Amino acid sequence: MTKRKLNVAIVGAGMGGLAAAAALRLKGIDVTVYEQARQFARVGAGIQIGCNAMHVLRGLGLETRLRTDAFYPR
């Protein structure tokens, strides 16, 4: 029996969808992300990321980029 390579489709390019795609790609899995929005844009919402979520983002290699666009609320 021939082993087939896994291909995954993710519907939605929000934080969850993109984090899942990044994690799967780190494991060598082909991922296609589908999103209905024509472009990414700020919509006025803020996101607070807790300690556990930050550990996941750090593991995905996203911490440096995240810190360039983030601020610490007082």
mmCIF file of the N, C-alpha and C atoms, coordinates in Angstrom:
data_MODEL
# 
_entry.id   MODEL 
# 
loop_
_atom_site.group_PDB 
_atom_site.id 
_atom_site.type_symbol 
_atom_site.label_atom_id 
_atom_site.label_alt_id 
_atom_site.label_comp_id 
_atom_site.label_asym_id 
_atom_site.label_entity_id 
_atom_site.label_seq_id 
_atom_site.pdbx_PDB_ins_code 
_atom_site.Cartn_x 
_atom_site.Cartn_y 
_atom_site.Cartn_z 
_atom_site.occupancy 
_atom_site.B_iso_or_equiv 
_atom_site.pdbx_formal_charge 
_atom_site.auth_seq_id 
_atom_site.auth_comp_id 
_atom_site.auth_asym_id 
_atom_site.auth_atom_id 
_atom_site.pdbx_PDB_model_num 
ATOM 1   N N  . MET A 1 1  ? 0.833   -1.173 0.000  1.00 0.00 ? 1  MET A N  1 
ATOM 2   C CA . MET A 1 1  ? 0.000   0.000  0.000  1.00 0.00 ? 1  MET A CA 1 
ATOM 3   C C  . MET A 1 1  ? 0.885   1.246  0.000  1.00 0.00 ? 1  MET A C  1 
ATOM 4   N N  . THR A 1 2  ? 0.575   2.182  -0.867 1.00 0.00 ? 2  THR A N  1 
ATOM 5   C CA . THR A 1 2  ? 1.330   3.427  -0.968 1.00 0.00 ? 2  THR A CA 1 
ATOM 6   C C  . THR A 1 2  ? 0.797   4.438  0.031  1.00 0.00 ? 2  THR A C  1 
ATOM 7   N N  . LYS A 1 3  ? 1.722   5.077  0.745  1.00 0.00 ? 3  LYS A N  1 
ATOM 8   C CA . LYS A 1 3  ? 1.324   6.099  1.704  1.00 0.00 ? 3  LYS A CA 1 
ATOM 9   C C  . LYS A 1 3  ? 1.046   7.393  0.961  1.00 0.00 ? 3  LYS A C  1 
ATOM 10  N N  . ARG A 1 4  ? -0.154  7.949  1.159  1.00 0.00 ? 4  ARG A N  1 
ATOM 11  C CA . ARG A 1 4  ? -0.538  9.195  0.499  1.00 0.00 ? 4  ARG A CA 1 
ATOM 12  C C  . ARG A 1 4  ? -0.230  10.373 1.400  1.00 0.00 ? 4  ARG A C  1 
ATOM 13  N N  . LYS A 1 5  ? 0.194   11.471 0.790  1.00 0.00 ? 5  LYS A N  1 
ATOM 14  C CA . LYS A 1 5  ? 0.466   12.690 1.546  1.00 0.00 ? 5  LYS A CA 1 
ATOM 15  C C  . LYS A 1 5  ? -0.853  13.352 1.928  1.00 0.00 ? 5  LYS A C  1 
ATOM 16  N N  . LEU A 1 6  ? -0.938  13.828 3.159  1.00 0.00 ? 6  LEU A N  1 
ATOM 17  C CA . LEU A 1 6  ? -2.150  14.443 3.671  1.00 0.00 ? 6  LEU A CA 1 
ATOM 18  C C  . LEU A 1 6  ? -2.269  15.872 3.167  1.00 0.00 ? 6  LEU A C  1 
ATOM 19  N N  . ASN A 1 7  ? -3.449  16.225 2.665  1.00 0.00 ? 7  ASN A N  1 
ATOM 20  C CA . ASN A 1 7  ? -3.776  17.589 2.251  1.00 0.00 ? 7  ASN A CA 1 
ATOM 21  C C  . ASN A 1 7  ? -4.957  18.054 3.100  1.00 0.00 ? 7  ASN A C  1 
ATOM 22  N N  . VAL A 1 8  ? -4.835  19.237 3.688  1.00 0.00 ? 8  VAL A N  1 
ATOM 23  C CA . VAL A 1 8  ? -5.878  19.750 4.576  1.00 0.00 ? 8  VAL A CA 1 
ATOM 24  C C  . VAL A 1 8  ? -6.384  21.080 4.042  1.00 0.00 ? 8  VAL A C  1 
ATOM 25  N N  . ALA A 1 9  ? -7.714  21.270 4.094  1.00 0.00 ? 9  ALA A N  1 
ATOM 26  C CA . ALA A 1 9  ? -8.337  22.550 3.754  1.00 0.00 ? 9  ALA A CA 1 
ATOM 27  C C  . ALA A 1 9  ? -8.845  23.171 5.039  1.00 0.00 ? 9  ALA A C  1 
ATOM 28  N N  . ILE A 1 10 ? -8.543  24.444 5.233  1.00 0.00 ? 10 ILE A N  1 
ATOM 29  C CA . ILE A 1 10 ? -9.034  25.184 6.393  1.00 0.00 ? 10 ILE A CA 1 
ATOM 30  C C  . ILE A 1 10 ? -9.896  26.318 5.864  1.00 0.00 ? 10 ILE A C  1 
ATOM 31  N N  . VAL A 1 11 ? -11.109 26.389 6.370  1.00 0.00 ? 11 VAL A N  1 
ATOM 32  C CA . VAL A 1 11 ? -12.038 27.436 5.946  1.00 0.00 ? 11 VAL A CA 1 
ATOM 33  C C  . VAL A 1 11 ? -12.055 28.510 7.026  1.00 0.00 ? 11 VAL A C  1 
ATOM 34  N N  . GLY A 1 12 ? -11.564 29.679 6.659  1.00 0.00 ? 12 GLY A N  1 
ATOM 35  C CA . GLY A 1 12 ? -11.511 30.803 7.597  1.00 0.00 ? 12 GLY A CA 1 
ATOM 36  C C  . GLY A 1 12 ? -10.084 31.136 7.969  1.00 0.00 ? 12 GLY A C  1 
ATOM 37  N N  . ALA A 1 13 ? -9.687  32.367 7.674  1.00 0.00 ? 13 ALA A N  1 
ATOM 38  C CA . ALA A 1 13 ? -8.319  32.800 7.943  1.00 0.00 ? 13 ALA A CA 1 
ATOM 39  C C  . ALA A 1 13 ? -8.259  33.707 9.164  1.00 0.00 ? 13 ALA A C  1 
ATOM 40  N N  . GLY A 1 14 ? -9.069  33.382 10.172 1.00 0.00 ? 14 GLY A N  1 
ATOM 41  C CA . GLY A 1 14 ? -8.975  34.095 11.442 1.00 0.00 ? 14 GLY A CA 1 
ATOM 42  C C  . GLY A 1 14 ? -7.782  33.577 12.220 1.00 0.00 ? 14 GLY A C  1 
ATOM 43  N N  . MET A 1 15 ? -7.689  33.987 13.474 1.00 0.00 ? 15 MET A N  1 
ATOM 44  C CA . MET A 1 15 ? -6.549  33.553 14.300 1.00 0.00 ? 15 MET A CA 1 
ATOM 45  C C  . MET A 1 15 ? -6.474  32.037 14.412 1.00 0.00 ? 15 MET A C  1 
ATOM 46  N N  . GLY A 1 16 ? -7.614  31.400 14.628 1.00 0.00 ? 16 GLY A N  1 
ATOM 47  C CA . GLY A 1 16 ? -7.628  29.946 14.780 1.00 0.00 ? 16 GLY A CA 1 
ATOM 48  C C  . GLY A 1 16 ? -7.235  29.223 13.509 1.00 0.00 ? 16 GLY A C  1 
ATOM 49  N N  . GLY A 1 17 ? -7.802  29.652 12.390 1.00 0.00 ? 17 GLY A N  1 
ATOM 50  C CA . GLY A 1 17 ? -7.499  29.012 11.116 1.00 0.00 ? 17 GLY A CA 1 
ATOM 51  C C  . GLY A 1 17 ? -6.043  29.169 10.715 1.00 0.00 ? 17 GLY A C  1 
ATOM 52  N N  . LEU A 1 18 ? -5.508  30.366 10.879 1.00 0.00 ? 18 LEU A N  1 
ATOM 53  C CA . LEU A 1 18 ? -4.109  30.600 10.505 1.00 0.00 ? 18 LEU A CA 1 
ATOM 54  C C  . LEU A 1 18 ? -3.144  29.897 11.454 1.00 0.00 ? 18 LEU A C  1 
ATOM 55  N N  . ALA A 1 19 ? -3.488  29.843 12.745 1.00 0.00 ? 19 ALA A N  1 
ATOM 56  C CA . ALA A 1 19 ? -2.638  29.121 13.691 1.00 0.00 ? 19 ALA A CA 1 
ATOM 57  C C  . ALA A 1 19 ? -2.637  27.632 13.373 1.00 0.00 ? 19 ALA A C  1 
ATOM 58  N N  . ALA A 1 20 ? -3.805  27.090 13.045 1.00 0.00 ? 20 ALA A N  1 
ATOM 59  C CA . ALA A 1 20 ? -3.880  25.674 12.673 1.00 0.00 ? 20 ALA A CA 1 
ATOM 60  C C  . ALA A 1 20 ? -3.070  25.404 11.414 1.00 0.00 ? 20 ALA A C  1 
ATOM 61  N N  . ALA A 1 21 ? -3.177  26.288 10.429 1.00 0.00 ? 21 ALA A N  1 
ATOM 62  C CA . ALA A 1 21 ? -2.417  26.118 9.190  1.00 0.00 ? 21 ALA A CA 1 
ATOM 63  C C  . ALA A 1 21 ? -0.916  26.158 9.447  1.00 0.00 ? 21 ALA A C  1 
ATOM 64  N N  . ALA A 1 22 ? -0.482  27.106 10.269 1.00 0.00 ? 22 ALA A N  1 
ATOM 65  C CA . ALA A 1 22 ? 0.950   27.211 10.574 1.00 0.00 ? 22 ALA A CA 1 
ATOM 66  C C  . ALA A 1 22 ? 1.450   25.957 11.287 1.00 0.00 ? 22 ALA A C  1 
ATOM 67  N N  . ALA A 1 23 ? 0.671   25.454 12.244 1.00 0.00 ? 23 ALA A N  1 
ATOM 68  C CA . ALA A 1 23 ? 1.082   24.252 12.982 1.00 0.00 ? 23 ALA A CA 1 
ATOM 69  C C  . ALA A 1 23 ? 1.160   23.036 12.056 1.00 0.00 ? 23 ALA A C  1 
ATOM 70  N N  . LEU A 1 24 ? 0.174   22.885 11.192 1.00 0.00 ? 24 LEU A N  1 
ATOM 71  C CA . LEU A 1 24 ? 0.176   21.750 10.266 1.00 0.00 ? 24 LEU A CA 1 
ATOM 72  C C  . LEU A 1 24 ? 1.345   21.834 9.284  1.00 0.00 ? 24 LEU A C  1 
ATOM 73  N N  . ARG A 1 25 ? 1.632   23.027 8.810  1.00 0.00 ? 25 ARG A N  1 
ATOM 74  C CA . ARG A 1 25 ? 2.758   23.180 7.876  1.00 0.00 ? 25 ARG A CA 1 
ATOM 75  C C  . ARG A 1 25 ? 4.091   22.887 8.548  1.00 0.00 ? 25 ARG A C  1 
ATOM 76  N N  . LEU A 1 26 ? 4.219   23.220 9.825  1.00 0.00 ? 26 LEU A N  1 
ATOM 77  C CA . LEU A 1 26 ? 5.448   22.878 10.548 1.00 0.00 ? 26 LEU A CA 1 
ATOM 78  C C  . LEU A 1 26 ? 5.643   21.369 10.615 1.00 0.00 ? 26 LEU A C  1 
ATOM 79  N N  . LYS A 1 27 ? 4.555   20.620 10.554 1.00 0.00 ? 27 LYS A N  1 
ATOM 80  C CA . LYS A 1 27 ? 4.618   19.154 10.570 1.00 0.00 ? 27 LYS A CA 1 
ATOM 81  C C  . LYS A 1 27 ? 4.709   18.564 9.161  1.00 0.00 ? 27 LYS A C  1 
ATOM 82  N N  . GLY A 1 28 ? 4.837   19.425 8.144  1.00 0.00 ? 28 GLY A N  1 
ATOM 83  C CA . GLY A 1 28 ? 5.012   18.952 6.779  1.00 0.00 ? 28 GLY A CA 1 
ATOM 84  C C  . GLY A 1 28 ? 3.730   18.594 6.056  1.00 0.00 ? 28 GLY A C  1 
ATOM 85  N N  . ILE A 1 29 ? 2.599   19.052 6.556  1.00 0.00 ? 29 ILE A N  1 
ATOM 86  C CA . ILE A 1 29 ? 1.314   18.749 5.937  1.00 0.00 ? 29 ILE A CA 1 
ATOM 87  C C  . ILE A 1 29 ? 0.937   19.892 5.001  1.00 0.00 ? 29 ILE A C  1 
ATOM 88  N N  . ASP A 1 30 ? 0.485   19.547 3.803  1.00 0.00 ? 30 ASP A N  1 
ATOM 89  C CA . ASP A 1 30 ? 0.038   20.554 2.844  1.00 0.00 ? 30 ASP A CA 1 
ATOM 90  C C  . ASP A 1 30 ? -1.292  21.140 3.311  1.00 0.00 ? 30 ASP A C  1 
ATOM 91  N N  . VAL A 1 31 ? -1.360  22.478 3.374  1.00 0.00 ? 31 VAL A N  1 
ATOM 92  C CA . VAL A 1 31 ? -2.560  23.155 3.864  1.00 0.00 ? 31 VAL A CA 1 
ATOM 93  C C  . VAL A 1 31 ? -2.962  24.235 2.874  1.00 0.00 ? 31 VAL A C  1 
ATOM 94  N N  . THR A 1 32 ? -4.259  24.315 2.611  1.00 0.00 ? 32 THR A N  1 
ATOM 95  C CA . THR A 1 32 ? -4.822  25.409 1.832  1.00 0.00 ? 32 THR A CA 1 
ATOM 96  C C  . THR A 1 32 ? -5.828  26.109 2.718  1.00 0.00 ? 32 THR A C  1 
ATOM 97  N N  . VAL A 1 33 ? -5.695  27.430 2.850  1.00 0.00 ? 33 VAL A N  1 
ATOM 98  C CA . VAL A 1 33 ? -6.605  28.223 3.674  1.00 0.00 ? 33 VAL A CA 1 
ATOM 99  C C  . VAL A 1 33 ? -7.543  28.983 2.744  1.00 0.00 ? 33 VAL A C  1 
ATOM 100 N N  . TYR A 1 34 ? -8.830  28.876 3.013  1.00 0.00 ? 34 TYR A N  1 
ATOM 101 C CA . TYR A 1 34 ? -9.852  29.575 2.235  1.00 0.00 ? 34 TYR A CA 1 
ATOM 102 C C  . TYR A 1 34 ? -10.479 30.663 3.088  1.00 0.00 ? 34 TYR A C  1 
ATOM 103 N N  . GLU A 1 35 ? -10.613 31.859 2.501  1.00 0.00 ? 35 GLU A N  1 
ATOM 104 C CA . GLU A 1 35 ? -11.187 33.002 3.210  1.00 0.00 ? 35 GLU A CA 1 
ATOM 105 C C  . GLU A 1 35 ? -12.018 33.794 2.222  1.00 0.00 ? 35 GLU A C  1 
ATOM 106 N N  . GLN A 1 36 ? -13.201 34.214 2.642  1.00 0.00 ? 36 GLN A N  1 
ATOM 107 C CA . GLN A 1 36 ? -14.074 34.957 1.736  1.00 0.00 ? 36 GLN A CA 1 
ATOM 108 C C  . GLN A 1 36 ? -13.703 36.429 1.604  1.00 0.00 ? 36 GLN A C  1 
ATOM 109 N N  . ALA A 1 37 ? -13.041 37.004 2.605  1.00 0.00 ? 37 ALA A N  1 
ATOM 110 C CA . ALA A 1 37 ? -12.651 38.417 2.534  1.00 0.00 ? 37 ALA A CA 1 
ATOM 111 C C  . ALA A 1 37 ? -11.596 38.606 1.445  1.00 0.00 ? 37 ALA A C  1 
ATOM 112 N N  . ARG A 1 38 ? -11.706 39.675 0.720  1.00 0.00 ? 38 ARG A N  1 
ATOM 113 C CA . ARG A 1 38 ? -10.765 39.940 -0.376 1.00 0.00 ? 38 ARG A CA 1 
ATOM 114 C C  . ARG A 1 38 ? -9.384  40.353 0.129  1.00 0.00 ? 38 ARG A C  1 
ATOM 115 N N  . GLN A 1 39 ? -9.329  40.963 1.317  1.00 0.00 ? 39 GLN A N  1 
ATOM 116 C CA . GLN A 1 39 ? -8.048  41.371 1.884  1.00 0.00 ? 39 GLN A CA 1 
ATOM 117 C C  . GLN A 1 39 ? -8.161  41.400 3.403  1.00 0.00 ? 39 GLN A C  1 
ATOM 118 N N  . PHE A 1 40 ? -7.023  41.339 4.054  1.00 0.00 ? 40 PHE A N  1 
ATOM 119 C CA . PHE A 1 40 ? -7.001  41.458 5.502  1.00 0.00 ? 40 PHE A CA 1 
ATOM 120 C C  . PHE A 1 40 ? -7.006  42.931 5.859  1.00 0.00 ? 40 PHE A C  1 
ATOM 121 N N  . ALA A 1 41 ? -7.807  43.292 6.836  1.00 0.00 ? 41 ALA A N  1 
ATOM 122 C CA . ALA A 1 41 ? -7.878  44.685 7.269  1.00 0.00 ? 41 ALA A CA 1 
ATOM 123 C C  . ALA A 1 41 ? -8.265  44.721 8.738  1.00 0.00 ? 41 ALA A C  1 
ATOM 124 N N  . ARG A 1 42 ? -7.888  45.789 9.397  1.00 0.00 ? 42 ARG A N  1 
ATOM 125 C CA . ARG A 1 42 ? -8.294  45.975 10.789 1.00 0.00 ? 42 ARG A CA 1 
ATOM 126 C C  . ARG A 1 42 ? -9.767  46.351 10.804 1.00 0.00 ? 42 ARG A C  1 
ATOM 127 N N  . VAL A 1 43 ? -10.489 45.748 11.723 1.00 0.00 ? 43 VAL A N  1 
ATOM 128 C CA . VAL A 1 43 ? -11.915 46.028 11.805 1.00 0.00 ? 43 VAL A CA 1 
ATOM 129 C C  . VAL A 1 43 ? -12.278 46.688 13.130 1.00 0.00 ? 43 VAL A C  1 
ATOM 130 N N  . GLY A 1 44 ? -11.306 47.152 13.859 1.00 0.00 ? 44 GLY A N  1 
ATOM 131 C CA . GLY A 1 44 ? -11.559 47.873 15.101 1.00 0.00 ? 44 GLY A CA 1 
ATOM 132 C C  . GLY A 1 44 ? -11.562 47.017 16.346 1.00 0.00 ? 44 GLY A C  1 
ATOM 133 N N  . ALA A 1 45 ? -11.413 45.747 16.198 1.00 0.00 ? 45 ALA A N  1 
ATOM 134 C CA . ALA A 1 45 ? -11.417 44.863 17.365 1.00 0.00 ? 45 ALA A CA 1 
ATOM 135 C C  . ALA A 1 45 ? -9.994  44.667 17.863 1.00 0.00 ? 45 ALA A C  1 
ATOM 136 N N  . GLY A 1 46 ? -9.863  44.542 19.170 1.00 0.00 ? 46 GLY A N  1 
ATOM 137 C CA . GLY A 1 46 ? -8.569  44.242 19.762 1.00 0.00 ? 46 GLY A CA 1 
ATOM 138 C C  . GLY A 1 46 ? -8.569  42.818 20.282 1.00 0.00 ? 46 GLY A C  1 
ATOM 139 N N  . ILE A 1 47 ? -7.426  42.223 20.353 1.00 0.00 ? 47 ILE A N  1 
ATOM 140 C CA . ILE A 1 47 ? -7.307  40.851 20.833 1.00 0.00 ? 47 ILE A CA 1 
ATOM 141 C C  . ILE A 1 47 ? -6.276  40.826 21.946 1.00 0.00 ? 47 ILE A C  1 
ATOM 142 N N  . GLN A 1 48 ? -6.661  40.268 23.081 1.00 0.00 ? 48 GLN A N  1 
ATOM 143 C CA . GLN A 1 48 ? -5.699  40.052 24.153 1.00 0.00 ? 48 GLN A CA 1 
ATOM 144 C C  . GLN A 1 48 ? -5.291  38.593 24.112 1.00 0.00 ? 48 GLN A C  1 
ATOM 145 N N  . ILE A 1 49 ? -4.006  38.363 24.175 1.00 0.00 ? 49 ILE A N  1 
ATOM 146 C CA . ILE A 1 49 ? -3.475  37.011 24.091 1.00 0.00 ? 49 ILE A CA 1 
ATOM 147 C C  . ILE A 1 49 ? -2.937  36.615 25.455 1.00 0.00 ? 49 ILE A C  1 
ATOM 148 N N  . GLY A 1 50 ? -3.491  35.556 26.002 1.00 0.00 ? 50 GLY A N  1 
ATOM 149 C CA . GLY A 1 50 ? -3.068  35.069 27.305 1.00 0.00 ? 50 GLY A CA 1 
ATOM 150 C C  . GLY A 1 50 ? -1.750  34.311 27.232 1.00 0.00 ? 50 GLY A C  1 
ATOM 151 N N  . CYS A 1 51 ? -1.238  33.955 28.399 1.00 0.00 ? 51 CYS A N  1 
ATOM 152 C CA . CYS A 1 51 ? 0.068   33.287 28.489 1.00 0.00 ? 51 CYS A CA 1 
ATOM 153 C C  . CYS A 1 51 ? 0.117   31.986 27.702 1.00 0.00 ? 51 CYS A C  1 
ATOM 154 N N  . ASN A 1 52 ? -0.907  31.137 27.843 1.00 0.00 ? 52 ASN A N  1 
ATOM 155 C CA . ASN A 1 52 ? -0.898  29.858 27.147 1.00 0.00 ? 52 ASN A CA 1 
ATOM 156 C C  . ASN A 1 52 ? -0.954  30.030 25.635 1.00 0.00 ? 52 ASN A C  1 
ATOM 157 N N  . ALA A 1 53 ? -1.752  30.993 25.171 1.00 0.00 ? 53 ALA A N  1 
ATOM 158 C CA . ALA A 1 53 ? -1.828  31.252 23.739 1.00 0.00 ? 53 ALA A CA 1 
ATOM 159 C C  . ALA A 1 53 ? -0.489  31.776 23.220 1.00 0.00 ? 53 ALA A C  1 
ATOM 160 N N  . MET A 1 54 ? 0.185   32.578 24.025 1.00 0.00 ? 54 MET A N  1 
ATOM 161 C CA . MET A 1 54 ? 1.490   33.100 23.609 1.00 0.00 ? 54 MET A CA 1 
ATOM 162 C C  . MET A 1 54 ? 2.514   31.977 23.475 1.00 0.00 ? 54 MET A C  1 
ATOM 163 N N  . HIS A 1 55 ? 2.433   30.976 24.318 1.00 0.00 ? 55 HIS A N  1 
ATOM 164 C CA . HIS A 1 55 ? 3.336   29.818 24.193 1.00 0.00 ? 55 HIS A CA 1 
ATOM 165 C C  . HIS A 1 55 ? 3.139   29.129 22.845 1.00 0.00 ? 55 HIS A C  1 
ATOM 166 N N  . VAL A 1 56 ? 1.887   29.004 22.435 1.00 0.00 ? 56 VAL A N  1 
ATOM 167 C CA . VAL A 1 56 ? 1.588   28.375 21.138 1.00 0.00 ? 56 VAL A CA 1 
ATOM 168 C C  . VAL A 1 56 ? 2.143   29.226 20.003 1.00 0.00 ? 56 VAL A C  1 
ATOM 169 N N  . LEU A 1 57 ? 1.888   30.531 20.043 1.00 0.00 ? 57 LEU A N  1 
ATOM 170 C CA . LEU A 1 57 ? 2.373   31.417 18.978 1.00 0.00 ? 57 LEU A CA 1 
ATOM 171 C C  . LEU A 1 57 ? 3.899   31.444 18.929 1.00 0.00 ? 57 LEU A C  1 
ATOM 172 N N  . ARG A 1 58 ? 4.531   31.394 20.088 1.00 0.00 ? 58 ARG A N  1 
ATOM 173 C CA . ARG A 1 58 ? 5.996   31.334 20.139 1.00 0.00 ? 58 ARG A CA 1 
ATOM 174 C C  . ARG A 1 58 ? 6.482   30.050 19.473 1.00 0.00 ? 58 ARG A C  1 
ATOM 175 N N  . GLY A 1 59 ? 5.818   28.941 19.761 1.00 0.00 ? 59 GLY A N  1 
ATOM 176 C CA . GLY A 1 59 ? 6.187   27.661 19.159 1.00 0.00 ? 59 GLY A CA 1 
ATOM 177 C C  . GLY A 1 59 ? 6.022   27.638 17.654 1.00 0.00 ? 59 GLY A C  1 
ATOM 178 N N  . LEU A 1 60 ? 5.108   28.460 17.150 1.00 0.00 ? 60 LEU A N  1 
ATOM 179 C CA . LEU A 1 60 ? 4.901   28.554 15.698 1.00 0.00 ? 60 LEU A CA 1 
ATOM 180 C C  . LEU A 1 60 ? 5.859   29.546 15.043 1.00 0.00 ? 60 LEU A C  1 
ATOM 181 N N  . GLY A 1 61 ? 6.720   30.170 15.850 1.00 0.00 ? 61 GLY A N  1 
ATOM 182 C CA . GLY A 1 61 ? 7.692   31.116 15.306 1.00 0.00 ? 61 GLY A CA 1 
ATOM 183 C C  . GLY A 1 61 ? 7.102   32.485 15.005 1.00 0.00 ? 61 GLY A C  1 
ATOM 184 N N  . LEU A 1 62 ? 6.006   32.849 15.674 1.00 0.00 ? 62 LEU A N  1 
ATOM 185 C CA . LEU A 1 62 ? 5.313   34.101 15.370 1.00 0.00 ? 62 LEU A CA 1 
ATOM 186 C C  . LEU A 1 62 ? 5.541   35.213 16.381 1.00 0.00 ? 62 LEU A C  1 
ATOM 187 N N  . GLU A 1 63 ? 6.288   34.946 17.423 1.00 0.00 ? 63 GLU A N  1 
ATOM 188 C CA . GLU A 1 63 ? 6.430   35.926 18.504 1.00 0.00 ? 63 GLU A CA 1 
ATOM 189 C C  . GLU A 1 63 ? 7.061   37.236 18.037 1.00 0.00 ? 63 GLU A C  1 
ATOM 190 N N  . THR A 1 64 ? 8.136   37.170 17.302 1.00 0.00 ? 64 THR A N  1 
ATOM 191 C CA . THR A 1 64 ? 8.827   38.392 16.877 1.00 0.00 ? 64 THR A CA 1 
ATOM 192 C C  . THR A 1 64 ? 7.904   39.285 16.057 1.00 0.00 ? 64 THR A C  1 
ATOM 193 N N  . ARG A 1 65 ? 7.203   38.713 15.102 1.00 0.00 ? 65 ARG A N  1 
ATOM 194 C CA . ARG A 1 65 ? 6.283   39.502 14.269 1.00 0.00 ? 65 ARG A CA 1 
ATOM 195 C C  . ARG A 1 65 ? 5.135   40.060 15.104 1.00 0.00 ? 65 ARG A C  1 
ATOM 196 N N  . LEU A 1 66 ? 4.632   39.255 16.006 1.00 0.00 ? 66 LEU A N  1 
ATOM 197 C CA . LEU A 1 66 ? 3.534   39.695 16.856 1.00 0.00 ? 66 LEU A CA 1 
ATOM 198 C C  . LEU A 1 66 ? 3.952   40.886 17.708 1.00 0.00 ? 66 LEU A C  1 
ATOM 199 N N  . ARG A 1 67 ? 5.132   40.829 18.271 1.00 0.00 ? 67 ARG A N  1 
ATOM 200 C CA . ARG A 1 67 ? 5.591   41.909 19.148 1.00 0.00 ? 67 ARG A CA 1 
ATOM 201 C C  . ARG A 1 67 ? 5.829   43.222 18.394 1.00 0.00 ? 67 ARG A C  1 
ATOM 202 N N  . THR A 1 68 ? 6.082   43.171 17.088 1.00 0.00 ? 68 THR A N  1 
ATOM 203 C CA . THR A 1 68 ? 6.281   44.407 16.329 1.00 0.00 ? 68 THR A CA 1 
ATOM 204 C C  . THR A 1 68 ? 4.968   45.179 16.156 1.00 0.00 ? 68 THR A C  1 
ATOM 205 N N  . ASP A 1 69 ? 3.835   44.480 16.190 1.00 0.00 ? 69 ASP A N  1 
ATOM 206 C CA . ASP A 1 69 ? 2.531   45.125 15.977 1.00 0.00 ? 69 ASP A CA 1 
ATOM 207 C C  . ASP A 1 69 ? 1.682   45.202 17.238 1.00 0.00 ? 69 ASP A C  1 
ATOM 208 N N  . ALA A 1 70 ? 2.195   44.728 18.353 1.00 0.00 ? 70 ALA A N  1 
ATOM 209 C CA . ALA A 1 70 ? 1.399   44.657 19.579 1.00 0.00 ? 70 ALA A CA 1 
ATOM 210 C C  . ALA A 1 70 ? 1.761   45.766 20.554 1.00 0.00 ? 70 ALA A C  1 
ATOM 211 N N  . PHE A 1 71 ? 0.904   45.954 21.543 1.00 0.00 ? 71 PHE A N  1 
ATOM 212 C CA . PHE A 1 71 ? 1.218   46.845 22.646 1.00 0.00 ? 71 PHE A CA 1 
ATOM 213 C C  . PHE A 1 71 ? 0.671   46.216 23.918 1.00 0.00 ? 71 PHE A C  1 
ATOM 214 N N  . TYR A 1 72 ? 1.186   46.649 25.024 1.00 0.00 ? 72 TYR A N  1 
ATOM 215 C CA . TYR A 1 72 ? 0.764   46.132 26.324 1.00 0.00 ? 72 TYR A CA 1 
ATOM 216 C C  . TYR A 1 72 ? -0.251  47.075 26.927 1.00 0.00 ? 72 TYR A C  1 
ATOM 217 N N  . PRO A 1 73 ? -1.477  46.594 27.173 1.00 0.00 ? 73 PRO A N  1 
ATOM 218 C CA . PRO A 1 73 ? -2.471  47.483 27.796 1.00 0.00 ? 73 PRO A CA 1 
ATOM 219 C C  . PRO A 1 73 ? -2.082  47.781 29.251 1.00 0.00 ? 73 PRO A C  1 
ATOM 220 N N  . ARG A 1 74 ? -2.419  48.935 29.718 1.00 0.00 ? 74 ARG A N  1 
ATOM 221 C CA . ARG A 1 74 ? -2.106  49.319 31.091 1.00 0.00 ? 74 ARG A CA 1 
ATOM 222 C C  . ARG A 1 74 ? -3.230  48.964 32.034 1.00 0.00 ? 74 ARG A C  1 
# 
